[in-house]
Amino acid sequence: MSVPPGSVIVPDWLKSPEGKEHLAAILRKNKRKVFGLIERPVLPPQVASDTASYKVFVSGKSGVGKTALVAKLAGLEVPIAHHETMGIQTTVVYWPAKLRDSGRAVIFRLQFWDCGEAALRKFDHILPACREKADAILFLFSFTDRSSFDDLPAQISRIVGNAGSLIRIVVGTKFDQFMHADVTERDVAEFQRTWHLPVLRAQSAAGPRQAGRRTPDAGTGLWEVAPLLNRLAEHLWHQDQPRLLLPRLQSLLGSRQGPALGARCLAGDSSAMTRKKAEEPDPSLLGGLERSCSRLLGGSPGALQNGGPYASLDGDEDDDDPIYIQDAGSFEPSARGNYFRDGATKIDFVLVWEEKLRPPKKRKAKQPPCEGRPRERHEQWKRKFLKNLRGAGLLTEKEETLSERKTIHYLKLSAPWDVLVYYAEELCLRAPLQAQPNPDCNSSDEVLRRLRVPNPMYQRVPNKPSDFYTCAFRKSKLDRFLGSDSRDTYFTHTQRHRIVYEILARTVYGKRKHAEVGIERLLNEGIYTAAFPLHEGPFEMPEYEVLGEELNPRQVLYHFWAQWRCWYQYQPLDHIREYFGEKIAIYFAWLGFYTAWLLPAATVGTFVFLAGLVTMGTNTPAQEICESGGQFLMCPLCDTCQTWNISEICPMAKVGYLFDHPGTVFFSVFMSFWAVTFLEYWKRTNATLAHHWDCMDFQEEEERPRPEFAAMAPQMEQNPVTGVKEPYFPERARLSRILTGSMAIVIMLCVVMIFLVSVIMYRGIVSMMMYHTGNTILMTQAGNIANISSTMVNLVLILLMSQVYTSLAEKLTRWEMHRTQTLHEDAFTFKVFIFQFVNFYSSPFYVAFFKGRFVGYPGQYGKLLGMRNEDCGPGGCLIELAQQLFIIMVGKQIVSNIQEFFIPKLKAWRQKRKLARVRGSQISQEPRRWEEDYELIECEGLFEEYLEMVLQFGFITIFVAAFPLAPLFALLNNWVEIRLDAQKFVCEYRRPVAYRAQDIGVWFFILEVLAQISVIINAFLIAFTSDFLPRLLYQYEHDSQLHGYINFTLAYAPQSYVASNHTLCRYKAFRDTTGNYTLFYWKLLAIRLGFIIAFEHVVFFCLRLIDWLVPDVPESLEVKIKRERYLAKQALADNHDVLLTVSPDSPSPASSLSPSSMT
């Protein structure tokens, strides 16, 4: 971008007689203005010159001399003492210069915008105001302030952003103030080599003053600033050549080919030398102009000079400036981006439809007579829909991808300012009133900061969204809101998407009385194949190294969130919300919060497990089993099995202690408190996020009928809320369908029970087969082999039934004809969760509470279908329950993660392959943004994600007494889950519509129910399945060290059993020799029931106490809410006065904004 000095503007022209004649008109106009004027100077006719206007933003840290430099450039009084500029101050400088190539004199009108650093930091709207429509930026640093020089790279990236066309010049001040400078010439040379930017120098002295005057000598001040102004004018003029092309060629073609031809070739009329920022030519016009005008003139673009081709035009070359013609390919990047072909109109939404191309003969031969009618009707709907969209104010532009078999049509939609303002008020979008700090509100980060401990989880994410006090948008109060003067950036991308989607959902395409309304029904009918907002550029990182501030939002999310290396770092929730909307951000916020809370649960569970491992050697019952030898001969485990010695199960007895010791009782109590405390603090976090994201008072507006409901409803009724006739389905008919669907659910639950019984029978058959092999190892491990293999079979059946039932539940819910999408989703969620609860938890429930309860005793064994009821294995039921939980929970997580990783990639590959066939010969061309997004797969929503996490929550709370490592495996899974979900949304999915939400919806109620159920289940698990209470009672009545406990728990087989040719054996039960329960059994039963009552009463009381002590809304948040309501009341009051501070030297009130105007 660098322009050699003197290549465009004659440097010493002002010292010539002609230049002095120009200077005479602008020097010594008054005591305050020398060559900086508010109005254009009046020049004599003989030196009349054209004017080129530019906006220049002056940037730099406080104290580098921005105000002093602007004053010198304008010939004004330089401030003696430093003072911070309040708000924005503008100064206009008129500078005459002579163009070297044409010999013409031009007056450059330079409007300098100087903004104080404090105001720039405090009010986020000031930077866009200064940067908007700017032509150049002067970056200032002081040679006496090293920090101002080191801050230049970050400052350039933050302010310039993606606006690569801005002129950037670096100016060093105060280089002659002291003998020693903090910034050396070597530093400046290295900066120039790295950034390829010119670095100029400005003297700190203001020049000699004339006696009795406060202004510097005009001539002396002029020659000090002339090099800087000439250099700035050179860059601006060189950059501006493409915009001067149209009027030049219009004049030329109009004179040579006639006015009519000139008008046809050029669609514009403007002064050849006067440039206004609002009158920029269409870039696509320049590309066509190069081709068409070269034919009309019989010439071709000439040699490359200063980076662009020049057109060779006949005539007096001395009077004509070189004309810069921009190649059409130069504008291709913006055409491929998120803009219309003009490079300025934003694309807010894209509609896609495919059209198959068939040869006319084949179409006539194969097409049935009635096939054309639906196609004609669809085409009619499509035309009417597009017509109504344009009638609603949307701008449209169409693109096509052609092949021999198919044409893919892309319709780009954009909402202009008036449409955005209208719907923003109707949808009650939030508008910013006042900026407020946006700190990283993470509790763990605050704790570590107070402890002065480094936090490896923290990462600085660039381009952090701003935070504001907000209120409901009102068009009549537009001037009261921050940033309302910047129309291009006032509404966020997600707000624009939401507004356009609202228009798409409301637009009629057929007959309103038939509910032929909205894009969703058109998608269901197959008229459109897709409708989506565009991603903001690629997610891949550029090959060259760039600063974080230069990345697009999608790249920021990928680099600082979706990559695997970020597994231990905080999620950039504000960035997620800004890109995907509140509904998706709330999900990831909850998932991150849940994962963080799993850390203490996993830590305690791991310590409990390790404690059992350490104390395993002190387990007296296990030692007695291992040392018993042949002392205890046990009864056969099946009808065809042999007797066995209890010492054979020594390893299982030791391992069983890991899952059944006093620590597991403590952990079950701990997890009950953990679950409720987690939910309480989530409510606080949710309230904070909802307020931070302006959706605390969000209430879903009156929902429209679902497209399928509207298409299948048998009659129309008036909506009592809106008063509009809508499709209606009788409540009685819906109730009958719901009851019928409930019967289908009951049948499916019975199928689950049948599969459970089948698995039980499978387990018994496998056990008997292992016993009959004669192999000692297989006979010893028969129970474990049968239990593990049956659990894996059960897992396969669970996953298959999940897929079948989810499909069935969707069909049943559609058949029930719920009016709105919310009612439909709630009914679907209820059905699926009830089924999945039984599907996943039935087998653990059986092992925990039913297995081994109905075995009977020798001689009186209970049987089912001719087979003896199965008993718990030698190690007890808890170790079998732990095995079941491990295989089902961890196995499901592994399968789910594999599916989430491979299935989206497979779907995307199939979509890309299909579109590659369509593009055919165009495959060598780089796909455009809408084509790349169409290659992605449609977003599948959050239902499966929530369901997976809620089922996991049940595993780690309901059965945690038997499996203390469950929170650890859940934590490991969630670290992977977050990144997998992030990659799906950033890389694999099309960008979803940014829906609003204030919480996680019905899932929170389900979590609360699971937390309450877990207290009761764990109480029964400890009381009836664990050996905790039997051992406790034995210690109390017999031996505190549990000596003789094994012999005490083993009963002798009844005499009737021994008399029938059986060996005298033992079995585990509290029975006498006749098979009746002992007194110890009845005492234990009373203690078990008393423990359950005491446990659940104490825990529930403490949980209610926690609920009462922990408020749902933090006190600090209540203050913020009151503050926001106060500001909203003040801003929307009719008698509210907006304070505006105007600098006395400013040309207009609009040119100086003070922070007081925003309070």
N, C-alpha and C positions, 0 to 999 in steps of 0.2 A: 504494500500500500504506500510505501515511501516514494515521494516525488522529489527528484533532485532539485535543490534550491536554485531558483532563477530560471528553471525550465519553462515555467508558465507565466510568471509575473516579472516584469523588469524591476530589479531591486532598487536602483537609485533614481527611478523616474521622478519621485517627488522633489528631487533637487533640481530637476530640469525646469526651464521656463514654463512648459506646459503643465508640469506637475504643480509648480508653485501657484499657477492660476487656479487649479482645483483647490489647493490648500487655502487660498485666500478666501474662499467662500465658506470655509468651515472653521477656520482658526479665529480666536479672539472675538467670538460672538457675544460673550458676556463674561463676567468675572468667574463664573462657575463652570461653564462649558467651554472646552477648548476644541477637541475634535470628537468628543462623545456627545451626541445630540439625541434628543427625543424624537424630533421630526426630521424628515429628509431635508438636507440643506438646499436652498434655492441657488441654482447654478446659472451663470450667464448662458445665453443661447449658443455661443461659440464653443463652450465646453460642456454642453449637455451630455449626460451619460445615463446609461441604463443602471438599474439597481437589482442586485441579487441578494435575497434575504436568507439568513441562516440563523439557527438556534444553536448555541454553544453552552454546554453544561460544564461548570468548573467544579472539580471534585478534589478532595484532599482532607487530611486530618486537620483538626483544630490547631491553629497557630502556625500553619505553614505559610500564610500570607495570601489567601485566596482573595479577600476583600481588597487588600492593598494592590495586588496585581491587576484586578479589574479596574480599580481607580486609576492606575497608571495607564492602562490601555485606553481609558476614556479621557485621559487628561484632567482628571478630577483631583481634588485634594486627597492626598494619601493620609490615612489615619496614623496619628503619632503613636497612640497606645493600642494594644491589642484588645479587641472585644469580640465576643461570640456573636455571629450573625443569627438573629432570631428569625426562624422560618426561611422564606425564600426572598431574595432581593434580585431584581433584574436591572441590568444596565445596557443601554443601546449604544453601540459605537458605529459610526459611519466612516468607512475607510476607503479612500480612492486608490485604485491600482490600475496599471496598464498591462494588458495581455501581450505577451511577446509575439505570438504567432499572428494575431490580427492587427495589432497596433491600436486596439480600441481601449478606451478608458471605461472602467466599470466601478460603480459605487457599491461596496460590500456593506450591507446592513447586518451587523453582528449583534445579536441579542444574547448577552451573557447572563446565565442563571447561576447565582451564587447561593448555596444553601449551607447553613450551619450544621456541624457534625452532630450536635446534640439533638437538633430537630429531626435530622435524618434517621437517627437511631430510635427516637421516641415514637415517631409517626411513620408507619410503613407506607402511607399513601404518598408521601412527599417524593420519594425516589422515583416511582412511576411517573409523577407529574413532571419532574425534571427531565427524565429520560424520554418521555413521550415526544415524538416528532423531532427529536434532537438530531442535528447533523454532525456534530463533533463534540468530543469530550476532552477537556484539558485536565490531566491528572497531575496534581501538584505535590511536590515533596520539598522538604527543606534540607539543604546541605548541612545544617546544624542540628538536625533531628533524625537520627538513624532509624527510629521506629517508623517514621513517615515514609522512608524509602523502602523498608522491609515490608510495609503494608501494601505496596503498590500491586503485586500480583493478585492478592486476594481482592483488592479494591477493583481492579480491572475486570476480574471474573464476575464479581458480584454486580457491578453496574452495567457492563456491556452485555453479559449474558449471551444469548444467541444472535444478537443484532450485529452480525459481522460487517455490515456496511457502514458503521459509524466511524468517523475519523477519530483516531486516538493519537494524541500528542502529549508527551510527558514534559513537564516544565519544572526545573529545579530553581528554587528561590534561595536568597541569602547566601549565595556562593562567595560573595565578596565581603561578608560582614565580619568574619574573623579570620585570623591567619590559619587556624586549624579547622578542618571540616570533618564531621563525622562520616560523611559519604565521600569516598575517594573517587578519583577519575577511573581507577581500575574497576570499581564497583559499577560506575555508569557504563563503561565500555562492555562489561560482562552482561549488564541488563540489556543493552542495545543488541548484542549478539543473540541473546536468548529470545527476546520478545519482538525483535525487528521493528521497534518503534523509535521515532526520533526523540531525542532528549535535548531540549533547549534550556537556556539559562536566563534568568531574570535578575537584574541587580536589585539589591535591597534599598539603595539610596533613591530618593525621589528626584534627584537632580537639583541644580542650584535654583534658588528662589530669587525673584526680583524684589527690590526694595519696596516695602510698603504693600506687598501683595502676598496672599496666602497660597496662591496657585503656583505651580512650578513654571519655569520658563517653557513656553510652548515649543519652541524649536528644539531645545535640549531634550525635553520629554518625548517629543516626536521621534527623534532618531534613536532613543533608547528602546522604544517599543516597536519601531518599524520592522525589524527582522522577524519578530514573533508574529505580528499581524500579517505580514506578507507570506510567511510560511503557512499560516493557518488558511489564508485566502487561496494559496496555491492548491492545498489539499482539497478544499471545498470545491473549487472550480473543476479540478480534475475529476473528482467523484461525481460531479453534477452533469457531466457531458451527456450521458444517455437520456436524461430528462429534457435536454435541449434539442434532441433530435427531431421530435415531432413538429414543432412550429417551424424549424428551419426547412424541413422537407416539404411541409405544407405550402410554405411561401414559394419554394422553388417549383414544385409540381404544379401549383396553381398558375404560375406565370408561364410555364413551358407547355403544359398539356391542357390548360384551360381550367376554369373554376370547377366544372363538373367533375373532371377526372381527379383533381386535387381533393375534392370533397369525398369522392369514393375511396380514394387510397388512404386518406387520413380522416379519422373521425374525431376531430378536435379543433379548437381555435383558441389560441392564447398568444400572448406576447412572446416575441422571440427571446427576450432577455430577462423578463421578469418571471421569477419562479415563486410559486406558492406551494407550500407543503401539501395542501389538500388536493392539488391538481396533479397527481402523479399518473402517467400514462399506464395503460394496461400492458403488462410485460408480454402477453401473448401477441399484442399488436406490433411490438417492436420486432418480434421474430418473423412475422409475416411481412413486415415492412421491408426487411432486408432483402427478402427474396423477390417481392413484387416490384419494388422500386428499382432494383438492379436491372430488371427486364425493361421497365419503362424508360430508363435513362440510357439503356444500352451499355451500361458499365458494370463493374463488379467491385466488390470490396477491395480496397487497396492493401498496402503493406501494413504490418503490425507496428504501431507506435504507441508507447506508453501503455501497453497491455491490451489494446483492442484494435480491431481493424477500422480503417478510415475509408469512407466512401469518396471516390474521385468524382468531383462535380465540375462541370464546365462553368466558365464565367470568370469574373474578376476574383482571382484567388487571394489577392491582397486584402479584399474586404470580407472574405468569408473565413470563419473559424473552421478548423478541422471538425468534422462531424463524427462522433463516436456512435457506432452501431453495435448494439449488444446482440450476440449470437443467440438464437432461439434456445439452443441447448443449455445456455447458462441459467435459464429460468426453470429447468426441469426439476431441480431439487425441491423448490417450493410447490411445483405442480404435483410432485409425488408425495408431498407432506399432507398436513391436515388443513389444506386450504383449497379453495376453488382455483381455477386456472389463472385468475387475476392475481394470485399470490397474496391477497388481502382478506378475502371473505373466509371466515372459519367454517370448517365442516363440523357440524354438531351431531349429525346422524347419517347413516347410510342404509338405504334399502336395496336389496339384491333380489333379482328374479332371473330365472334361467328359461331360455326358450330353445326348444329343440328345432333344428332345421331339417326338413325332409324334402326330397325331390318332389316336385308337383305331381308327377305321374304316379309315383308310389303312394303319395298321400291320397290321391283320388281313388286308387285301386283298393287301398286297405282301410280307409277311414269309413266307419259306419255312418249311416245317415244322421244318427242322433248325437254323434261325437262332437260336432261343431257347435251345438247349442251351449253346453257348459263352457266351452272355450270362449265363445263370443260373450257369454255373460261375465266370465272372469275378466276379459279385456275391457268390457264396459265398466265393471267395478273398479278396475285399475285406473282407467281414464278419469272416472268421477272422483276417485280418491285423490289422485294427483291434482286435479283441478281444485278440489276443496282445500288441499294443503296450501296451494298457492293463494287461494282466497283467504286462508287464515294468516297470511303474511310471510310464510316461509319462502326462502330463496332456494332454487333448485338448479342443479347442473348434472348432466347425464354423461356417463362414461360406459364404454362397451369393450368386451373382450370377445373376439370372434374366432370361430373355428369352423371346420366343415360340417360338424354335427350339431353344434350348440353355440348359442350366444348368451353370454352372461352380462346382464345389465346392472349397472351401479348408479343409483340415484343419490346424489349428495344433497343434503339438506342443511340449511343454515338459518338461524333465527336472527333477524335484524334487531336493532336496539328497541324500537317501539314494541315489538312483539315480546321481547324479554321483559320489558318494564311492565307491560300489561299482565302477563302471566305471573310475574314475580309477586305482584300484589294479590292476585287471585289465589295463588298457592301458599301465601303467607311465608315466603322465604325470609330469612333473617338478613338484616342489613347492618353493617358496622357503624357504631356510634363513636367509639373511642378505643384507641389501641391500649392494650394492657400487656404486661410481661407474660411470656409464654415459657416458663421454666420447665425443665424435665421433672414432672411430678411423679417420681418413682420412689416408693417408701424405702426400698432397700438401698437405693443410691443416697438418699438423705441420711440413713443410719450410718452407712460407711463413710460419708463425708464428715459427719459429726465425730466419728471415731478416728478420722484422719487415716483411713485405710484405703489404699488404691482400689479402684473398682474396675476389674477387667471386663465387666458386663456392659460398661458404658461405651458408647461410640458416638462420635460427632457426625451427624448426618447433615449434609449441606441442604441449603434451600428450605429451611424449616418454615412451615406455614405460620403466618401471624395469627395472633389471638386478639379478639375485640369484644368489647361490650356491644351487644346487638339488640335489635328489636324487630318487630314485624315490618316488612317493607311497605312503604307508602309512596306512591308516585308523586303526590302533592308535596311530600316532604323530602324530595330527592336531594335538594341542596343541603339538607341537614346531615346527610350520611357521608362517611369518609370515602374518598376515591370516586365520587359520583362524576367528577369532571373527566375521568378516564374511562370512556365507554368500552374500549377494547378489553380492559382487564377488570372492570367492575364486577361482572358476574364470573364466578369460577367455572371451570369446564364441567364439573359435575352439576352445577346449577343449570347450565345451558342444556346439558343432556336431559335433565329431569323435565325442563320446560318443553323441549321438543318432543320428548316421549309422551308428555301429557297431551300435546296437540295431536300426536299420532293416535293416541288411545281414544280421543274424543271425535275424531274426524269421521264423518259419515261417508260410506262408499256405495250404499244401496238405498234401501228404504228404512227409515228410522223405526217405523212401527214393527218391522221385522227384526229390529236390533242388529241391523247390518252396519255396525259401527266398530271402528278401532282396528289397529294393526294386528292385535293378537288373533282376532278371528280370521283376518286375511292370511296370517301365517298358518293357522290351522287348516284353512281351505287349500293351502298350497299355492296361492296366488303369488306370494312372496316367499322366498326360501330363507331369508335372513333379514334381520333389522338390528343394527348395533351401532353404538358410538365407536369412534376410532381410538386406538391406542395412540399415545403421544410419542410416536417414533419407535425405533427398535429397542429391544432390551439388551442386545449385545453391546459390550463395551467397545469403544473405538480402538483401532489398532494403535494409534498414537496416544501418548500420555496427555491427559487433560485434567484440569482441576475439577473437584467435585461440584463446584457451582455451575460448571458448564454442561453437566449431564442433564438429560431430559428426565422428567419424573419417573418414567418407566425404568430407565437405567439406574436411577437412584434406588428404587425399590429392589431391583435385581441385585445391585452391588452391595447394598447395606441391609438386605433383609432375606432375599430368596436364596442366596448362596449358602452352601453347607458350612463354610467357615464361620458363619454368623450364628451357629447353633447356640452359643452360650451368651449372646448379646441381646440387649433389649430390642424389642420391635419398634420401628418408627411409626407409632400408631397415628400420629398427625398426618404423616405422608400417606399412609394407607387410606385414611378417611378422606383426604383431599383427592385421591385418585379413584377410589372405588366407592366412596360413599359411606354413610354411617352404618348401614346394616351389615356390611362385610367387615367394617372396622370393629364393630361391637363383637362380632364372632371371634376375631383374632385377639381382641383385648381380653375377652373371657378365657379363651384358650391359653393365652400367655399367663393370665392371672392364676388359672387353675394349675398350670404346669409349675409356676413358681411356688404355689402352696403345696404341691406334691413333694417338694424338696424336703421340708421338715418331716412330713409323713414318711417318706422313703428313708430318711436318716434314722428316725426312731425305729422303724420296722427293721432296718438292717442291724441296728444295735441289739434289738430284741432277738433276732435270729442268731447273731454272733454270741449273745449271752447264753443262749441255749447250747450253742456249739462248745463254748468254754466250760459250761457247767455239766456237760454231758457225762463226764466221768463221775460226778457225784450223784447220779441218778440211781438210788438204791434198788428200785424195782427192776431196772434193766440189768444191774449187776446180778441180782438174784436169778434172773432168767438165764443169763450167760453162764452162771456157775452151778446151775441146777443139774446139769448132766442128764441122767435118765430118771431123775426124781419125780418129775411130773409127766405122766403119760396122758396125752390129750386124746379126746374122742375124735373119730374121723370127721372130716369136713364135708364129706358127701357120702351117699349111700354105698358107693363102690370103692371108697377110699380106705386107706389103712390108718391105724393109730400112729401118732407121731409124738416126739418129745418137744417140750416147749423150748428147750435150749436151741433148737434148730432156727428159731426166729430171733436169735440174739442180735444180728445186724439191724433187723427191722425195728426191734424194740429201742435200740439206741437212736436210730434215725427218727422214729416217731416222737422222741422227746423234744426234737427241734421244733415241732409244731404243737406240742401240748405240754407246756410248762407254765409256771406262774407269770412269766413275762408276757405271754400271749394274752392272758386275761387283762393285764394292764394295757396292752396295746389296743385291745378291742374297746376298752373304755376311752382311751386316748383318741381313737379314730372317731368315736361317736361325737366327742367334743370338737374334734377337728372338722368334721363335716358341717356341723351347724355354724361354727365360727367362720369357716370358709364362706358359707353362703351369706352370713351377715356382713362380712367385710366386702364381699362382692357387691352387695347392694349399695354400700358406701362408694365403692369405686365406680360402679355403674352410674350412680347419681352425679359423681364428679365428671365423668366422661360425657354424660348426657348434657350437662350444663356447658362444659367446655366446647362441645360440638353443636351447641344450639338446638338440641332436640329434646330437652327436658320436658317441655310442655307440648311436645309433638303428639297430636292425636290424628290417627289416620282419617283422612277426609272421607266423606260418604262414598263408599266404593261402588264402582260400576259392576253390573252383572258379568260373570265369567263368560267368555266367548262361547264355550260349549253349552253353558246353561242357556244363553240367549238363542243359540241355534236349535236347541231341543225342547225349549219350554212350550207347552201346548197353548198358552193363552197370555194376554197382556193385562196388566193391572197398573193402577196409578201408584207411584211411590209416595208414601205419606210424608217423606222428608223433602224430596225435590219437587213433588207435584207433577213429575213427568211419567208418562206411561212406559212401563218396562216389562220385559218378559216375566211371567209368573208361573210358579209351579205350586199346586195346592199342598198345604201343610199335611193334610191327612194322607195324601199319596206318598209324600216324602217319609212320613212316620212309618207307614207300612213297609217301605223299601228299607228303612233303617233296621226295622225288626227282622226282615228277611236277611239282610246283610249280617246281623248279629248271629243268626243261626249258622251262617256260613263261617263266621269266626269261631263259633263253638265247635263246629265240625273240624276246622283246621287245628284247634287246640286238642281235640281228641286224637287227631292224626299224630300230633307231637307225642301224646301219651302212648300211643301204639308203638311209635318208634322207640320210646324210652323202654317199654316192656321188651321190645325186640332186642335192644342192646343188653338188657339184663339177662335175657335168655342166652344171648351170644356169649356173655361173660361166663355164665355157668357151663356152657358147652365147652368153651376153650379151657376152662379150669379142669374139667374132667379129662379132656384129651391130654393135657399136660401130665396129669397124675398117672395116666395109663401108659405113658411112654416108657416108664421104668428108669428114665434118666434121673439121677439124683438131683442135678442142678435144676432141671425143668420141673421136677416135682416140688423142690423147695421154693422156686420162684413162680410157681403156677399162678398164684394170686396176682402177683405184680404184672406178669405178662398179660393175663386176661384183663386186668384193670386198665393198663396203659393202651393195649390194642383196642379195647372197647371204647375208650375215651376218644381215640383218634377217629374211629368209625363214627362215633357220636358227633364229633366236630364236623366231619364231612356232611352228615345228614343235617346238622344245624345250618351250615352255610347254604346247602341246596334248598332247604325249606325257607330260608330267609329270602332267597331270590324268588321262589315261587309265590310266597305269601305277599311280598312287596308288590309284585305285579297284580295279584288278586285284589289286594287292598286298594290299589289305585283304580282298578275297574269298578269295585264296589262303591268307592267314594264318588266316582263320576256318575254311577247309576243312581246314587242317592240324590243327585241334583241340588247341590248346595249353591246358593245364589252368588256369593262373593268368593274371591280367592282366599280370603282369610278363613272363612267358615270351611271351605274345602280343605285347606291345609291343616286346620285344627282337627277335623274329623279323620283325615288321613294319618296324622301324627298319632292320634289316640289308638287307632286300629293297629298300626305297625308296632307301636311301643308295647301294647298289651301282648301281642303275639310274640315279639322278640323277648319280652320279659320271661314268658313261659318257655320259649324255645331255648334260650341260653341258660336260664337258671333252674330249669326243672331237674336236670341231672344232678347238679350240686345239691339241690334241695333233697332229692331222694337219698343221696349218700349221707347227708348231714342228719336227717331226721327220720328216715324210714328204714334204711338198710340195717339189718341186724336186729330190728325191734320185734320182728314177728317170726323168729327162727324156731322158738319153742325150746325143748330140751330133749336129751336122748330118750328115745321111745315115744316121744310126742312131738316130732318135728312138724312145723307147718309147711304146706306144699302149695304150689301154684302151677296149674296145668301139668300135674304129675311130677314136677321138679321141686326139690326141696328149696325153700326160701333161702336166699343167700345171706351169709353172715359177713360181718366185717373181717378183713384180713387179719393175719397174726399181729400186725403192728397197730391195729385199731382203725376206726373209721376216719379219724382226722388226717392221717397220712394219705389215705385214699382220696379224701376231699381235697387235700393240697395238690395231689397229682392231677385231679380233674380240673381244678382251677388253673393250674399252670398250663396244661395242654390247651384248654378251651380259650382262656384269656390271651395267652401269649401266641397261640396258634392263630387265633382270629386276627390279632394285631399284625402278625407277619403276612398273612394272606391279604389283609386290607392294604398294607403298605406296598406290597408287590403289585396289587391291582391299581392303586393310585399312581404308581410310578410308570407302569407299562401301558395300561389301557389308554390314558390320554395321548401318549406318544403314538400308540398304534392308530388311534382315531385320527390324529393330526396327519400322520403319514398317509393314510387312505385319502383324506381330504386333499392334501397337496398333490397326491398322485392323480386324483380325478381332475383337479383343476389344471395340472400340467398337460393333460391330454387336450383340454379345451384350448389352452394358450397356444399349443402347437408351435408354430414358427416363431411366435413371440417369446419363446422361452429364453432366448439369448438376452432379452431386455430385462433389466432389473424391474421386479414387480413394484407396483405402486402401493401406497399405504393401505388403501381399501382392499386391494387384491391380497396383500399379505394377511390382513386381518380376516378376510373371508376364508383363507386357508386354515385358520385356527378353528377349534371346536367350540360349540356353543356352551356357555357357562351352565353347569348342571345344578347350581344352587347350593344351599348349605344344609339341606335336610340330612343327607347321609353323614356329613361331618358331625353335626350335632348328635345324631343317633349313636354314632360310634363312641363319642366321648361320654354320653350319658350311660351307655351300657358299661363302659369301663369304670365310671364312677360307682355303679352298682357292685362291680366285682371287688373294688378296693374298700368298700364300706360294709356290704352285707356279710361277706364271708371272710373278713379280714382276720378273725380270730384263728382260722385254720391256715392262713397263708400270709404271714407278715411281710413277705417280700413283694406282695402285689403292688404297693405304691411305687417300689423301685422299678419294676418292669413297666408300670404305667408312665413313670417319668421318662425312662429311656425311649419309650414309644412316642411320647408327645414331643420330645426334642426333634425326632424325625418327622412327626406329623406336621409340625408347624412349617418346616421348610418344604415338605412335599406340597402342602396346600398353597404355600406362597408361590412356589414354582408353577403350579397349575394356573393360578390366577394371573401371574405376571407373564408367563411364557406360553402356556398351552391354550388358555381360554381367550375367546373374544372378550372385549371389555364389556362388562355387564352394565346395565342401567344403575345409576347410583341411588338406590332406594334409601329412604330415611327410616330410622328405627331408634327407639330410646332404650331398649333392653333386649334380652334374648328370647322374650316371648313366653310361650307355653312351656318351654324347656326348663325354665327356672322352677315352675310349679312341680314338674316331674322330679327335679333334683331334690326339692324339699320333701316330697313323698318318699323318695329313696332314702334320704337321710333319716326320716322317722322310722321307716321299716327296718333300717340297719340296726337301730338300737334294740328293737324287739328280737330280731333274728340272732344277733350276737348274744343276747341274754339267754335264749334257748340253746344256742350252740355251746356256750360255756356250761350251762346247767346239765344238759342231757347228752351231749356228744363228747365233751372233754372229760378227762379223769381228774380235773381240778377239785371238784367238790367231794367225790369219793375219797381221794387221798386226804383232803382236809379233815373230813369226818373221822377217818381212820387215825390220823395223827392226834386228833383230840381224844378219842376213846381208847386207843390201844398203844401206839408207839409213835413218838414225834419224829423219829428218823426213818419211818416207813419200813422197818425190819419186819419181815413176814407178811408184807402186803400182798405179794403174788399168791402165796398159799391161801390167804384170807379171801381173795377174789375168785378162787377156783372152787367150784362145787363138784361133788362126786355124782357120777351117773346113778340114777335110781336102781334099786335092786331088781326091779322088773326088767330093766334093760340088760343088766348083767346076766340074769337068769336065762335069757334067750340067746345063749351061746356067744355073748359079747365079753370082751375084756373089760375089767374095771378101769375106768378112765375118768379124766377130769374135763370140765368145760367151764368157761368164764361166765359166771352168774352168781347172784346172791340168793341161792336156793338151798334147801336142805335135801336130804337123801330121798325124800318123797316127791321132790319137784316143786314144793311150795316156797313162796318168797319168805326170806328171813326177816327178823325184826329190823336188822340193819338196812334192808332195802326200803322199808316203809319210812324209817327215819330219814334216809337219804332222799326219798321222794319228797317229803315235807320240806327238807332244806332246799331242794332244787326249786320247788314252787315258790318258797319264800325268797330265794335269791332272785328269781325272775321279777317278782313284784318289787323288791327293794331296788334292784338294778335299774329297772325302767323308770321308777318313780324318782330316784335320785338323779339319774341322767336327764330325764325330761325337765325336772325342776331347774337343774343347772342350765339347761339349754334355754328355757324361758327366761332365766335370769340374764343370760348373755344377750338374748334378744332385747330385753328391756334396758340393759346397760349400754349397749352399742346402738347409737342412733343410726337410722338409715341414711340420713343426710348429715355430713360433717358440719360443725358449727361454722367453720371458715367459709364453707360453701354457701351457707344461709346468708352470710354477710354479702358475698358476691352477688347472690340472687337479688337481694334488696337493693344493692348498688345499681345493678343493671336495670331493674324496674324503675328506679329513680331517674336514671339517665334517659330511659325510653320515654318516661312521662315528660321530662324537660324537652327532649328533642321533638316530640310530636305535638307539644303544646302550640296553639296558634299564636300566642304572644311571645314565643321564644325568640330571643335576639341572638344571632350568631355574632360573636365578637370577631372583629377583623382588625389586625394591626397593620397599618400601612406605613412604610418608610417614607419620610418626607422627600427623599430623592427619587422615589419610584415613579415611573411614568403613569401607572394606573393602579388602582386598588388591587386588581387581580394579580399583579405581578409580585406581591409581597404577602406571604402567608405566615402567620405567627402561630406557635403552638397554642396560644390562648384562644385561637379561633376554633379549636377542636375540643375544648373542655366545656 
